[in-house]
């Protein structure tokens, strides 16, 4: 993102001190990711994407988003792009969201449905994928 901002900014639309707004998004997004990750650790369940999930968590942040960790990372990348103040870093942010949504989350949802069945499908019907 920094390299794109430096060498191929496309358009610079924010200047200091307005770029500091991005730090709020970065910190907020990382906080979401860490809090959700700590929920996994407290439940002693697998945190790795392609490993079989041990438990099905629906409390805490998972009441509002099926993927608060990915949401946190997306918000963080958006914050970095804002901080850099150029348009091109947003391409990385969009790419992250696309890959997370279509590859990682799709894989995880298929695995969750196979393992937890109707319980997961009911949860999926009630709680949005992102927000």
N, C-alpha and C positions, 0 to 999 in steps of 0.2 A: 504494500500500500504506500509506504514511504517512497519507494523507488518510482512508482507510477506518479505520485504527487510531485516528485522532484523533476523527473524527465519527461513525463507526458501528462501534465495536469489537465488537459483539455480546456478547463475553465476554472479560474480561481474565483470563488464566490464568497468566501469568508476570509476576513483578515483578523489578526489579533486585535483586541481581546475577545472577539466573538467566537473564535475557534475554541476557546476554553470551555464552551458549552459541551464540546465533545468529551471532556473529562468526566462530566456528570454521567453521560451515557455509558462510558467505559466502566466507571466504578459501579454504576447501577447494574449493568449487564453481568459483570464479573461477580457481583454480590448474589444475583439470582443463581448463577451457575454454581457458586460455592455452597449456597444454602441447600439447593437441590442435591448436590453431591454429598453433602453431609447427611441428608435424609437417607441416601443410599447406604452410607457408611454405618449410620445408626441401626439400620435394618439388617446390616451385614449381608447385603445383596451385591451381586455383580455390577460393576460400574462400566465394564468394557462393552463396547457396542456389539461386537460380533460373537460374544459369549452368551450362553444360555442364561436367561434371567432366573434368579432364585426365588424372588418374591415380587409381588405385584403391589406397588405403592400408589395409594390414591389420596393420601393426606397431605397436609402442608401445601406447598406450591402446586402439587399435582392435582389439587382440587380445581385449579383454574386453568392449567395448561398440561397437556399430556407430555410436553417436552420442554420443561422450564430450563433445562441445561442448554439445549440448542437455542432457545429463545434468548437466554443470557448471552451466549456467544454472538448471536446475530446483533443484539443491541450493542455489544461491545465493539464489534467491527464497524457498526454504524457510527459509534462514538469516535473511533480512531479516524474514520473518514471525515467526520465533522472537524475534528481537531486539525487535520491536515489542510482543510479548507479548499480542496480542489474536487472537481467532479470525478476524475478517473478512479480514485480509491473506492468509490461507491460501486464500481464494477466488481471488485473483490467481495464486497459486502453482498451484492446480489448473487454472485457465484456461490458464495458460502451457503446462502439461504436455499438456492436451487439444489445444490448437491446434498445438503442436509435433508431437505424435504423429499427429494426423489430417490435418494440412495439410502442414506442412513435410517431415516425415520420409517420409510416404507419397509425396509428390511426388519426393523425392530417391531413394527406393528404386525407384520405377518407372523413373526416368531411369538409375539405375545398372544395373538389369537390362537395359534396352535397349542400353546402351553396352558393358557388360562381360559380358553373357550368363551362361553357365553358371558362370564363375569367380565372379561375384558371387552367384549363387544358392547355390553351395557354401558360400561365406563366410557368407551369410545363414542357412543351415541350422546352422552351427557357432557363430555368435556372436550373442548376444541383442541385441535392439534397444536396450534401456536398460542393464541389468546382468544 
